[in-house]
Amino acid sequence: MFQIYYDHAARAKDDILSGLTVAFALVPEAVAFAFVAGVNPLVGLYGAFLMGLVTSLVGGRPGMISGATGSMAVVMVTLVAQHGVEYLFATIVLTGILQMAFGAAKFGKYIRMVPYPVMLGFVNGLAIVIFLAQMKQFQTVDAAGATHWLSGSAMVTMLSLVALTMAIMVLLPKITRALPAGLAAIITISLIVTLGGLDTKTVGDIADISGGFPSFHIPAVPFTVETLTIILPYAVILAGVGLIESLLTMSVVDAMTSTRGQGNRVSFGQGLANTINGFFGGMGGCAMIGQTMINVSSGGLRNLSGIAAALFLLFFIMFASDLIAMVPVAALVGLMFMVVIGTFEWGSFNLIRKIPPEDTFVGILVAVVTVFTDLATAVIIGVITSALVFAWKQARHIHAIREQQPDGSVIYRLHGPLFFASVHRFSELFDPENDPDRVEIDCALSRVADHSAIEAIDNLAERYKQAGKRLTLSHLSPECRKLLGTAAELVKVNIAEDPDYFVADDRLAS
C-alpha cells in the first residue's frame, strides 16, 4: 500500500515539475504568437492558460499540451487588422462550437486515414518551423526599426548560453532524473546570467507579462447575419487547423507512449477550451507539438502535467512576472532546439531508398508546404496526393484473361478493382468488333467499386449490343445489378456465388 502511495507521489512530482518546465517555455511562445496575430501579449498568455487548463481537464490525451499556436495565429492576422480584437473573440467562440460539434459527431476517428508519409512530413515540417521560429531571437532591432543579426560579443554570449542549455539537457539525465533537464537548464542559465551580470536578451525584453485573472467578457460585436458572414469563414479555417494539428499531435504522443488517445474527446476538449477562450479574452489555440515533446520527455505523462503548466503560467502572470522577466531567452531557445532535435524524424533519411519513391515525395511535399504555408493546407495536400497516388497504382492492376471456349464463345476473367481511375484501362481490355457472338465477363476476381465503374460496364454493354454480340456478366453483387442500366438484362445471377458488397453511389441512398 505504501509502495502504491510512493509511486503515485513520484509520478505526481514528475508531472508538476514537467508542468513548470512547460510553463517557462509557454511564455515566449504565447507572447510571440500574440504579436503575430496583432493582439496584446496578455491575450496570448490568457489563451495559453485557458487552452492548457481546459484541455487537460477534459481533453482525453494525457501528456498533450495545448496553447496559443502560430498555425492559428497566422489565420487571425487579417481578421484582427480589418475588424478588431472583439471580432476575434467572437470567432474563437464559434470555432470552439464547430470543434465541439466535430467531436460530438465522432469524426475524430478519421485521423486514422492520414497516411504515415503525411505524418512524417507533418512532424518534420513542424520541427523545421519551430527551428526557424527561434531565429528571430538571434536578431535585434535598431533605433530606426531595422532588424539586424546579433554580432560580436552579443552573438557569442547568445550562442554560448544556448549551447550550455543544450549540454545540460543532454548530460543531466545521464546523472539523475530527479529534476527535469529542461527546468534545471533554465534555472542554471538564469543564475549564470543574473549573478554574472551578462548582457543578453531576457523575457522581460520581449514584453510585459504582468496581469490579473482573466475576466468574463461577451464579445462586443453586433449579433447580426452580417457579423456571422464575417466570422464564419475564419472560424471554419481555425477549427480545421486546430483539429488537424491537435489530432496529429495526439497521434505523435500515442506513438511515443505506446498508448492511444481519444480523438473525439480531444476534439470536444479543444472546442470547449476555445469557446471559453472567446468569453475570457484569450486568443484560443490548439495542441502544441513542441511543448508536448518537452512535457512527455520530462516525464509529464498524465493530465496533471497540463493542469500544472496552466496554473504555473497563471501564477507567472499574476504574481511572478518580475522573476520570469529575468529568464534569459537563450535558455528557452536552447530548450526549443532540443525539441527540434527530438521532434524531427531523423530515421526518415534512412527510409528514402527503402520505401516507394511516391511515399518519399509525399513526406517531403508535406514538410515543405508546412514550412511555407500552414499545417492544415499541408496535411490536406498530403492526403489528397496520397489518395491520387494510391488510385493511380491500383488502376494499373486491372487486367483480363481471355479464355476461348470449346463452343466458340469467349470468357474474360476480370482481375483487379474497377473504379474511377481504372475505367479507361478497363474499356481497352475488350474487342467488341472482333470477339465472337457470345462473350461473358466474369467479375469473380474483380470488385466494382463506384458509379464510374457502373457507367463503364454500361458503356461496354452498349458497344457489344451495337456490334450485334451477346454479352453476359457474371458474379456481380446485387447492388451492381440494381444500378446497371443497359447491362442489367445481361447479368447472369447465381445467388450462391455472387459477391455481397456495396457500391459507392449516391443513388443507393434513395
Stockholm file with secondary structure:
# STOCKHOLM 1.0

chainA/1-510         MFQIYYDHAARAKDDILSGLTVAFALVPEAVAFAFVAGVNPLVGLYGAFLMGLVTSLVGGRPGMISGATGSMAVVMVTLVAQHGVEYLFATIVLTGILQMAFGAAKFGKYIRMVPYPVMLGFVNGLAIVIFLAQMKQFQTVDAAGATHWLSGSAMVTMLSLVALTMAIMVLLPKITRALPAGLAAIITISLIVTLGGLDTKTVGDIADISGGFPSFHIPAVPFTVETLTIILPYAVILAGVGLIESLLTMSVVDAMTSTRGQGNRVSFGQGLANTINGFFGGMGGCAMIGQTMINVSSGGLRNLSGIAAALFLLFFIMFASDLIAMVPVAALVGLMFMVVIGTFEWGSFNLIRKIPPEDTFVGILVAVVTVFTDLATAVIIGVITSALVFAWKQARHIHAIREQQPDGSVIYRLHGPLFFASVHRFSELFDPENDPDRVEIDCALSRVADHSAIEAIDNLAERYKQAGKRLTLSHLSPECRKLLGTAAELVKVNIAEDPDYFVADDRLAS
#=GR chainA/1-510 SS CHHHHHHHHHHHHHHHHHHHHHHHHHHHHHHHHHHHHTSCHHHHHHHHHHHHHHHHHHCSCTTCCEECCHHHHHHHHHHHHHHCHHHHHHHHHHHHHHHHHHHHTTCGGGGGGSCHHHHHHHHHHHHHHHHHHGGGGGEEECTTSCEEECCHHHHHHHHHHHHHHHHHHHHHHHHCCSSCHHHHHHHHHHHHHHHHTCCCCBHHHHCCCCCCCCCCCCCCSCCSHHHHHHHHHHHHHHHHHHHHHHHHHHHHHHHHHTCCCCHHHHHHHHHHHHHHHHHTTCCCCEECHHHHHHHHHTTCCSHHHHHHHHHHHHHHHHTCHHHHTTSBHHHHHHHHHHHHHHHSCTTHHHHTTTSCHHHHHHHHHHHHHHHHSCHHHHHHHHHHHHHHHHHHHHHTTCEEEEEECTTSCEEEEEEEEESTTTHHHHHTTCCTTTSCSEEEEEEEEEEECBHHHHHHHHHHHHHHHHTTCEEEEESCCHHHHHHCSGGGGGEECCTTTSCCCCCBCGGGGC
#=GC SS_cons         CHHHHHHHHHHHHHHHHHHHHHHHHHHHHHHHHHHHHTSCHHHHHHHHHHHHHHHHHHCSCTTCCEECCHHHHHHHHHHHHHHCHHHHHHHHHHHHHHHHHHHHTTCGGGGGGSCHHHHHHHHHHHHHHHHHHGGGGGEEECTTSCEEECCHHHHHHHHHHHHHHHHHHHHHHHHCCSSCHHHHHHHHHHHHHHHHTCCCCBHHHHCCCCCCCCCCCCCCSCCSHHHHHHHHHHHHHHHHHHHHHHHHHHHHHHHHHTCCCCHHHHHHHHHHHHHHHHHTTCCCCEECHHHHHHHHHTTCCSHHHHHHHHHHHHHHHHTCHHHHTTSBHHHHHHHHHHHHHHHSCTTHHHHTTTSCHHHHHHHHHHHHHHHHSCHHHHHHHHHHHHHHHHHHHHHTTCEEEEEECTTSCEEEEEEEEESTTTHHHHHTTCCTTTSCSEEEEEEEEEEECBHHHHHHHHHHHHHHHHTTCEEEEESCCHHHHHHCSGGGGGEECCTTTSCCCCCBCGGGGC
//
